[in-house]
Amino acid sequence: MKGDKNVDIQALKDIANKLRIDSIVATNASKSGHPTSCASMAEMMSVLFFHTMRYKISAPKDPSADRFILSKGHAAPILYAAWAEAAHQWCWPRVFCLVGDGEAAEGSIWEALHFASHYKLDNLVVLFDVNRLGQSEPTSLQHQMDVYAARLKAFGLHTLVVDGHDVGELAKALDEAAARAGQPTAIVAKTYKGRGFPAIEDQDNWHGKALGAEGDKIIKHLQSQIKNASISLKPQPPLAEAPKVHISDITLSSPPAYKKGELVATRLAYGTGLKKIADTNLR
Ligand SMILES: Cc1ncc(C[n+]2csc(CCOP(=O)(O)OP(=O)(O)O)c2C)c(N)n1
């Protein structure tokens, strides 16, 4: 990716460190939060928000804009930091979903992946932040990237293993995901929890802790890594306009006509209702 004129590698690195700093400041201000969980995903956020995703700053809720889902929701400070960096709120239809490795031990993740693969949702990219550590101990698979990759391939996803702190590799993998037809893509990113925080990176016992006074030293260290502090990158606009959808004037083709006392299975009544909506609202 170095030398690719479409990817400003240094600017993306600088933004990742700015997002780390904002995550420390926000969690210190509330004396609570998960700065180390934010640090492992900083490069992924930088590349997603400022290279890959398409959205309009002037119309944050435009339906044609890409959508980001932070599945490991406890890392919200870095999501807010990315919004602030993009100078706006978030908006939504390619869909990018970022999942924690500890979180990936839960069955609901694999149920969702099965669904996405079965329905060939090629507009979905799932990024796994494999930072080796969970809440109170290392995850069961730690950095066994090959095991994650084998499982995801077996679930029918196009699977790419990357260095999750290399913005060039991330940008390339996300570009490849966009071109993939017929199946969702999984990007399995090898990362380190607390990345860029000296003496904290990859150490246990730092989950969900604001850094306090230690944070000020770390912010100075991160600032020293930034080449251009006034860097700003503009997100790309959507490629096409999504059709306007009016949900306020949706009507049933005929009103419900059940007789008092009649026993109707819920699933049948629900299906009848949906069909009546479709009858009058087919495009
Ligand atoms: C459904 C659910 N189970 C458990 C928790 C408690 N919890 C919060 S963070 C966390 C660890 C998450 O680890 P991981 O997904 O690896 O994310 P990391 O913080 O390491 O980036 C747990 C178990 C939760 N918030 N939600």
The ligand as an ORCA input file, in Angstrom:
! r2SCAN-3c Opt
* xyz 1 1
  C     -23.366     -9.921     26.474
  C     -22.280     -9.417     27.401
  N     -21.581    -10.302     28.156
  C     -20.605     -9.867     28.983
  C     -20.317     -8.528     29.110
  C     -19.249     -8.036     30.084
  N     -18.077     -7.635     29.354
  C     -17.839     -6.340     29.036
  S     -16.432     -6.147     28.183
  C     -16.107     -7.809     28.239
  C     -14.860     -8.387     27.607
  C     -14.882     -8.200     26.133
  O     -13.689     -8.697     25.579
  P     -13.414     -8.495     24.040
  O     -14.637     -8.793     23.249
  O     -12.182     -9.302     23.743
  O     -13.154     -6.954     23.890
  P     -11.876     -6.095     24.328
  O     -12.357     -5.257     25.479
  O     -10.775     -7.039     24.717
  O     -11.523     -5.287     23.153
  C     -17.094     -8.490     28.909
  C     -17.101     -9.958     29.160
  C     -21.070     -7.640     28.284
  N     -20.836     -6.326     28.301
  N     -22.040     -8.103     27.454
*
